[in-house]
Amino acid sequence: MVSKDTIIHTEHLNLTFQTSDGPVHALSDINLSIERGEFVSFIGPSGCGKTTLLRVMADLEKPTGGTATVNGVSPEEARKARAYGYVFQAAGLYPWRTVGGNIRLPLEIMGYDKAEQSARVAKVLELVELTGFDKKFPWQLSGGMQQRASIARALAFDADILFMDEPFGALDEIVRDHLNEQLLHLWERTNKTIVFVTHSIPEAVYLSTKIVVMSPRPGRIADIIHSNLPKERPLEIRDTPEFLEIAARVRHGLRTGHEDG
């Protein structure tokens, strides 16, 4: 049963890639509902289909079985309606455009007037704590700042959903911790629905209201863990028994899924 607050829903979703070496079963029987305003992380071993599932929701891959809906319509219709922003593993900023120019690009494509573009760029730069960096070029920013600019670009047209594919995976632990904190603040301020792919158990537990644990290929859901942690989460919460208990369940789900896979 799909509730009125369900913003993303899959039923018996399957995806098989046809390759020269034969079929590759990437996703198998994925049943999942994501509610409006949730922060949901997908976690699992490399090659388990985490990113593939995210890409199906974003209409970057087509399922070969089952159904997926975003805002009650097909992923393709949701993409055309600009229902989501997408943040890739690499920042993907154009080096010849300033930070402001990179953020402005989707707004230019969508036909916003220059005054509206400027207002939106200023707003999202403030959200990601990059006010004053709009005239800098990407090469003048650290890796963490580049990724924040990428997040700002995804937020510029104010979609309700933010898809994030391991955006902090290449960053060092100190920077990653800081960006995790900033992302939680941003989520709290914007009330967006965030779907996040990660390999990190602490990151998944720290950020999420719900954690989807996936098994090795073919990617299946091994467990769905609802977090009881408070919305206000200082980094120190990672040392609490409640945090460690959720992390242990994630670890158990990963281990069990691997044994069953």
C-alpha positions, 0 to 999 in steps of 0.5 A: 500500500502506497501512502500519500506521503510516499514520494518514491516507490518500487515494486518487484524492480529488476534490472538485467544488463545485456553484455557481450559476456552474457546477462548481468543481473544488477537488481532483483525484486527491489520493493521499497518506499521512500517517504517525503522528507526522509534521508535514506541511504543505500549501503552495500558492497561494491557492485551490489547495485546501489548506484544502479538503483539510484540511477533507475529512480533518476531515469538514468537507467531503465528497469527490465522488470517491475515498476518505479514511480517518483512523485506518483509518475514514472522516473522519466516523467519526474525527470522531465518535470525536474523533480530532483537534483543529482550529485555525482561522485565527482563534482563535475564542475566546468573549469572554464566557468566560475562557481556561480556560472556552474551553478547558474548553468541549469537555470540558464538551460531552463530559461530563468531570467538573469535576476532570478538566476542571480537570486537563486545562485546567492541562495544556494551558495549561502545554503552550502556556506560558499557565499563570496565564492561565486566568482572563483573558478573550480581549480581555486577551491578545495575538493570539499568546496568543489563538492559543495558547489556541486550540491549547490548546482543540484539545489539551484532549481529547488527540486524536492528530491536530491539524489546523491551518489557517494558525493564524499567518497573521495574526500579525507575523513576530516573533510567528510565529517564536516560535509556530513554535518553540513549536509544534515543542516542543509537537509533540516533547513530545506526539508528535501527528500535525500537518497544517498549512496555510501560504502561507509557504515558510520556515514550511513548511520550518522546521516539517515532516517532509514538505511537500506542494506543491499546484498551482493549482485544480483542486488537485493534488499537484505534489510531496511533499518529505521533510525531512532536517532534524534534529528539533531546529531552532533558528530559525538553521537557516533560514540553513543550506544544507540548509534553503535547498536544501529551500526552493528545491525547494518554490519550484520545485514551486510554480512548476512546479505553477503552469505546469502548472495 
